[in-house]
Amino acid sequence: MQNKGLSQNLVLKELESRLRNDFAYDSGKIIGSMCTCPHPLARKVYNRFLDINLGDSGLFPAVVKLEKETIHMLGTLLSNLEASGHIVTGGTEANTLALWAAKKLSKKKQCEVIMPASAHYSFDKAADLLGLRIVRVGLNDGFQVDVEAVKKAVNLNTIAIVGIAGTTGLGVVDPISELSKIAVENDLYLHVDAAFGGFVLSFLKELGFNVSDFDFALPGVCSITIDPHKMGLAPIPAGGILFRNERLRKAVAWNVSYLAGGETEQATFVGTRSGTSVIAVWALLKHLGREGYKRIVRRCMRLTEKLAEEIPKIKGLDIVTEPTMNIVGLKSEVFDIRQIAKELRFRKWAVSLFPNYIRIVVMPHVRKHHIERFIEDLKDIIDKLGG
Ligand SMILES: Cc1ncc(COP(=O)(O)O)c(C=O)c1O
């Protein structure tokens, strides 16, 4: 750090110039990320309440109430008026809290958690931290978890099953109702990772899309991850963990005695945490309502359908599977997918590369002309590769 500070103007100028060439959502070039431009209202709200620390909740009882209301609104969306939980830093923290609760509620010594091969790597981080063994099971032809394989994997050490409602790679929804049955029959904790799908699936259902059950309406579901900083349009960081009831949330609660606001309870991984993230999510849920989110999801799906229609028209390219939500997997039997990704990135398309396909996420910042431009570039790249 330098001895004498710079003026605010100089610091801002330097930042503007240094960050200018980074990717920006409104360019439409970021088509491989699950994040997007926060809604303008959320930006306003976020900037206004930056000083609130929900780790010391005794100081901010009004914000504690807003968080409860936020969880209640999300719980209602996920068919549970009794849901209890928190707005956390993201899907990783939410998934970690779920496995932590599962471990604390179990009396077993060697703890195993069964999850699909498609589960997000945040579970590996969580398992490493918590000393859990992950048992990954294979997928069926539709890229969903193989239910028979899950049944076979259950043993005396199993404490939990994880199902995904919107996989990271392809946006596929596991047969959560089947997982719920297995969980109930074997008295196991079932966590549903709807980090991405939580803000999409319920609205798709209301829009008439065929969406299988994935939420608390299923009796075995103990907790759900639902991230406002993905399709919820909230500023980063805003993840969501919802437990079926207060008893489950309490499994990860700690009492802290020394804080300025008096003795308090924390049931998140972090101590000091952002109150303004919570307020921004509350504001968005109030402002957009179900109708607002439905409009956004409908628009994303229309563009997704267009993309999924256009890709197979290009010789040598295909989609991995029909999109369930606003995620498309682009594959090729003819060309090296890594080469296509490289060429796309050379043209500044920020795509996401999986081992056998390129993932495109049609987030709310992506517009029709971006998709058209992308298809043109893709055609051009394939032409040059000898298609
Ligand atoms: C299904 C799923 N779960 C969890 C996560 C982790 O979320 P975060 O990056 O907010 O920690 C992701 C991230 O993409 C995800 O796709």
The ligand as a Gaussian input file, in Angstrom:
#p B3LYP/6-31G(d) Opt

LIG

0 1
 C      -26.867000     -26.635000      -9.489000
 C      -25.862000     -25.733000      -8.824000
 N      -25.701000     -25.806000      -7.499000
 C      -24.827000     -25.022000      -6.846000
 C      -24.058000     -24.104000      -7.512000
 C      -23.075000     -23.248000      -6.759000
 O      -23.520000     -21.943000      -6.695000
 P      -22.540000     -20.736000      -6.294000
 O      -21.570000     -20.586000      -7.425000
 O      -23.491000     -19.597000      -6.132000
 O      -21.858000     -21.100000      -5.030000
 C      -24.202000     -23.988000      -8.904000
 C      -23.416000     -23.005000      -9.653000
 O      -23.487000     -22.878000     -10.834000
 C      -25.113000     -24.833000      -9.577000
 O      -25.269000     -24.807000     -10.908000

